[in-house]
Amino acid sequence: MRNVWRHLRTPTLVRRIMIAQMLLLTLLWCLFLTWILWEDLRSPPILTGSKTYETIFTVVENLDDRPQARTDVLAAFSKALREDYGGGEDPALSISLIVRKNNEIIYSSSGAPTGVTNTRYGKLQNSESEGRTWTSRTLKSGSANTEVTLVTPAGGWNFFIYLNSRGYYVMPLLVCIPFLLFPAWLSIRIAMRPWNKVVNEVALRTPDDLSPIKAVPKHRELRHMVDAVNGLLARVREGAERERVFIADAAHELRTPLAAMRINVEALQSWVSSDRQKELLTGIIRSNSRAARLVNQLLLMMHSEARNDTVMEPVPLTTLIQERLAALSPLAAERRIELEFYSDDEIWMTGVRERLMSLIDNLTENAVKYSPEGGRVEVDLRSLEKSIQLRVSDAGPGIPVALRERVFDRFFRDPNQIQSGSGLGLAIVKAVAQQHNSSICLSTSAEGGLMVTVDFPKQKTA
């Protein structure tokens, strides 16, 4: 029983379509019936026609000398009118008959609003009597001073009572809807067979299967969905392939030579005796460890981009840049490069410290590497109105404008560049900037070199 209840509570598309069909049917029936009956009540045929009035005139004239017989015939006629109109004997729901002769009432239906009078013969008029609104029409005979008035209720509430009293509203729905449920369910199930084929094919796939869906239906609506899914699978497949190629190339280009370098330097340490030499070898190992950490960081960044599970935290960006410039100062000293850092106060931002460290290191190392000896590298950190701007400028050869978009591709390098490198630096910088919802721009520095500008959006920090 619990499983049945759980099944009934679970939303289904078939049930949704069936309910929508039933509601639409009910709405259309209500609108159609309301329009028909509203028009009928606004201009009731029984009031606007002339045969009823002519019949009553004939009865009054033929039985004028027999008042009792006349009254009995009019009473029977009134009862027949009310049965045909509906609403029973209640004058607030049904039609009433009032007959006057010589301005005196000679007959009125039970409970009829005798205070209702018409000022214009032959016209429908609304009037107030006994606290209600009535619609009436009066005709006067041509041969005698006889007036016949037919009165019906005109209130909106009476209209709906009249509607239900005649069974026009509920009964057709109660009769039709049960017989429509099964055909509607069956038609929907048959129509959704192509959908089920696509669902079954997707359900049987393995996580590594990114090939296009083969069950391409001919139906236009479903074909659009399948085409969109196949387009998504193609993009995911291409992205996964690029990621695999990148990881394989990075491991081949960086991990292997770094590991070999570390092994050789560690072996060489046991053969040297000079403290200066040992210090230099220790520095090489330190730099090797830093490069290895950079590779591992890059691989971790690739995985974190796929899972999107990186935790952001407040980072003192000014202090972090100072630390990284201090760590890179030996590299700058070797080339007699002067590192200059400008920042007003401590600037905080929300981000991943390790990734920001990688961004700063790559920008600074590239600036030092491509600057001429004795040059200057300027790092400028500013807090703007809507962003935190980091600018790194050098006096190197720069990057041609035509190549400034392509240099962010992994392993792409300027063909005219004579400096050695792997082409990963700016690719890593761009990946870190995207992870922090930042923009990166390349331009020409004041000294004719390259200026890299990174704009981090401002966020509230704890």
N, C-alpha and C positions, 0 to 999 in steps of 0.2 A: 504493500500500500504506500509505503514511503517512497519507493522508486517511482510509482505512478504519479504521486504528487510532485516529485522532483522533475519528472518529465513534463508535466503540465506547466510547471513554473518556468521551465527553460524557454526563452524566446526562440521562435522559429520563423523563418521567412515565409513558409507556407501558411502558417497561422496568421501572420501579419497581413498577407495578401488577402486571405479569406475574410478576415475581420474588416479590412478596408473595402472589399467588395460588398459585404453586407451593410456596412455603414453608408456606402455610396448609394446602394439600392434604397435604403430607408430614407436617405436625404432626398433622392430624386422623387420617390413616391410621395413624401411629405410636400415637397414643393409643387409637384403636379397636382396633387389632390387639393392643396390649399388654394392654388390658382383657380382650379375649376369651381370649387365650392364658394370661394370668395366672390368670384364673378357671379355665381348663381345667387348668392345672398345679396350682393349689391343690386342686382337687377333680377329678382326671382321671377321665373317664367309664370308662376302662379299669380303674381301680382301684375306683371306687365301684359299678360294675355287678356283676351276679351271674352273667351268662351265661358269662363266661370261666372263672370258678371252677367252675361246674357242669360245663363241658366237660372241664376237667382232672380233676375228681373221677370222671367217667364213664370217662375213659381209664385212670386208675389202677386203678379197680375191675375193668374188663373185661380189662385186661392184667396183672393181679396175678400170674398164674401164668407169664407170659412176660416176665421182667425186661428182656431185651435189646430186644424189640419195644416195650415200654413206654418205654424210654429213647429209642429212635429216634423214636417218635411225639412225645414231649415235646420233643425237640431240634428237630424240624420245627415244632412249635407255637411254641416259643420264638423261632425264626427269623422266623416269620410275625408274631409280636407286635412284634419289633424293627423289621421292615420297615414295619409300620403306624404305629408310634410315631415312627420317625425316629431319627437319630443313629448309624446303622450298628451295628457290633458292639462299639463302645466302651461298656462298662457305665456310664462316667461321664456319657454323653450319652443313653443309651437305657434301655429297660425290661429288667428281669431277672426270671427265674422261679425260685423255690425251692420244691421239693416235699419235705415231710417225712412220714414214716410211722413211727409209734411213736417219735417224737422223733428219728429218724435221717433224714438227708438222702438221699433216693433219686434226686434230680435237681436240678441247678442250672445255670443258663445260664452261658455262658463268661464268667468274670470277675465273676460275681455276688457281691455282698457278703454272704457266708453268715453273717456275724456279726450281721446285722440280725434282730432278733426283736421280736415284738409282744406286749405284755402284755394287750391287750384285743382280742378277736376282733371282726372286722367294723368296726373303727374305723381311720381314718387316723391314723398316728403318724409323728413325725419322730424319727430316732435317728442317732447317730454311729457310724460304722464305717469302718475303714481311712482315717481322716483326712478323711472327707467326711460331708456331711449327706444323709440319704436319707429319702424318704417311702415308706411301705409300708403294706400292708393284708393281713391274714391272715384266712382263713376255714377252718373245720374242718368236715369232712364229718360227717353225722349217722350214717351206717351203718358207718363205719370210722374208725380212728384216723389220718386223713390230714389234713395241713395244707398249704394252698397260700398262698404269700406272693408278691405282686407288688411289686417295688421300682423306684422311679424316682428320679433325682437331684433334690435339692431346692435346690441352690445357685443364687443369682441369676445368676452367670456362666453356669452351665449352661443357665439359662432363655434367655438371649440366643443362646447357641450353638444350642440347640434351635430357636429362632425362625428363625435364618438357615439352619440345615441343611434345613429344610422349604421354603425359598424363599418364606416368607410375607411377608418384609420388602422385599427388594430387587427381586425380579422384578416385582411389580405396579407399582412406581414406574417401573422402566425401561420397562415396556410402556405405561403410561398417560401419563406426562409428555410424551414427544415428540408424541403425538397430541393433547394438550391445548394445546400451545404455539400452534399456528396459529389454532385457534378462539378462544383467549384474546386473541391479538393482534388478530384481525379484529374481535372484539366490542368491544374497547377503542377501536380506531380508529373504528368506527361510532358508539360512544357519545360520542366526543369531537368529532364534527362541529360541534355548536353552539359548543363552545369555540373551534374553529378559525375559525369565522365571526367571532366577537368579536375574536380576535387579528388577523385580516386587516383588519378595519375600523380597529382602533387603529393598526396598522402603516402604513396608508395616510394617516393624518392628518398635517397640517402642524403645526409647533409652536404656531401661533397659533389653531388650531382647538380650542376648549374647549367645543364643543357636546356635548350628551349623546350617548352611544352609542345608535345607532338599532337595532342588532341585539340587541334584548332577547329572550332565549330564554324559553321557557315552563318550563324545568326549574328547580325550586326552588333547588337549590344554586348553579347558575350565575346565576340571576336575582338572588340576594342579592349576589353579587360585582359584577355589572353595576350594581345599584342603589348599592352602596357607591362604585364608581368614578364614577358619575354625580354622586353627592353631593359627592365630592371635587372633581370638575371644576366643579360649581356654586360651591363655596366659593372655589376658585382664581379662577374667572371674576369673582365679586363682589369679591374682594380686588384683583385686577388693575384692575378698573374704578374702585374707590375710589382706588387709587394713581394712576391716570391723571388722575382728576378733581382729586385733591389737587395733583399736580405742575402741572397746567394752571392751577389757581387761584392757587397760590403764585407761579408765574411772572408771572401777570397782576397780582396784587395787590402784589407786592414788587419784582420785577426791573425792571419798566417805570418806576415812579415813582423808584426809586433811581437808575437810569441817567439819567433826565431831570434829577433833582436834581444829580447830579454834573456833568453838562454845563453846567447853568446856573451853578453855583458856580464852575467853572473859567473860564467866560466872564466872570464878574463879577470874578474876581481881576485881570484885566488892566485894569480900569477904576478900581480903588481905589488910593490912594497911601498911606493911613495904615497904619502898622505894626500898630496895634491891629486894624484891619479885616482886614488880611491874616491876622493871627493867628486871628481868629474864623473867617474863611473856611477856613483850614487845618484848624481844629478840626471844621468842618462836613464837610469832605472826609474827615477821619479817621473821624468817626462814620459817614459814608456808606460808607466802605470796610469798616468793621466790620459794618454792617448787611448789606452785600453778601456778606461772608464768612459771615455767619449763614445767609443764604439758600442759598449754595453748600453750606454744611455740612449744612443740612437735606436738600438734594437728595442729597448724598453718603450721608447716613444712610439714606435710603430705598433707595438702590441696595445699600448694604452689608447692610441687613436682608434683602434678597432673596437675595444671594449668600452671606451669612454668612461673609465672608472677612476680617473685621476682626481685627487683631493686638492682643492685650492686652499691656500692659507695666506695670511698677511706676510709680506716680504719687505724688509727695509732695503729698497732698491739702491739708495745712495751708498749705504754701507757695503752692499754686495758688490757694486761696481768697484769701489775702492779696494776690496779684498782681491778681486780678480785682476785688477791692474797691478797690484802689488805682486801677485803670483806670476804675472806675465812680464814684469819688469826685467828679469834676466834676459829674456828673449829680445826685448827692445834694446837692452844695453849692448848686446852682441852686435847689433846693427847701428848702434849709436842713434837710436830713435828716441825722441823725447815724447813721453806720454803726458798729456795734459787733460785734466778732468775738471769740469765746471758744473757746479750744482749749488743751489742756494741753501736749502735746508734738507733735512732727512725726508725723503719722499717714500711713502709706503704704497704698495699696490698688492692686489690679491692675485696670486699665481702659484706656480710650482717652482720652488727655489732651484732644484737641480736643472730644470729646463731653462730657466732664466740664466743660470750660470753658463749653460751650454751656448745660449744665444750671445751673451757678452763675450765669451771666450772666442767664438768663431769670428765675430765682427772685429774684435781687437787683433786677433792673430792675423786675419786677412789684411787688415790695415798696416800692421807692422811688416808683414811679409812682402807686400807689394809697394811699400814706400821706399824711396831711395835712401841710402845710408846718410845719416846726419839729418834726416827729415823730422817731421813732427806729426804725431797722431793726436787728434783732438776728440775727446769724448764729452758730450754736452747733454745734461739731463735737466729737463724743464717740466714744471707743473703748470699746464695750461688750464683753460677754463673747463674743457670737457675731456681732456686727455692728458696722459703723461708721455712726453716726447723724449726719445733717446736718439741722439745723432752721433755717428762715428764718422769722422772725416780724415782723409789722408792726402798725401801729395803724390800718389803713385800715378800710373798711366791711365787709371780709370777704366770704364767699360763703355764701349760704343753704344749709342742709343738704340741701335737696331738689335742689340743682343741683351738688353737689360731685362727683358721678359724671360728669355731662354736660360739665363744663368741660374735661375731658381730650379731648373730641372736637375735631377740627380745625375751626377757624372758628366754634366756638360761643362766645357771650359772654352774660353775664348781661343780660337785656333791660333791667334797671333801671340798668345801668352807664352813667355819663355820660362816663367817660374813653374816649378814642379807642384803638383797637387792632384787631388782625386776628384775635385768637382762636387764635394759634398757639403762644403761650408755653408753656402747660401741656401742650399736645399734644407739643411737642418734649421737655419735661422727662420726660413719661411714656415716650416712645420711648427716650430715653437710659437711663432707669432700667430698662426691660425688657431693653435690650441688656446691662446689667450684672447681670441677675438680681436686681434690687432691687425693693423695695416702696415705694410712695409713699402718703402719707396726708394728708388735709386736716383741720384742726381749728381751733378758735378760740384765738387767742393770749391771753396774760394781759392785754393791753390792749384786748381786744375785737375785734382785727383777725383776720387769717388767719395760721395757722402751717402751713407745709408741712414734713413730716417724710419724709426719704428714708433708708431703711435698706439699706446696702450689706453683703452677706455678706462676712465676713472670709475672706481667702485669703492663702496664704503667698506672700511676695514674695521675689525673688532678693536 
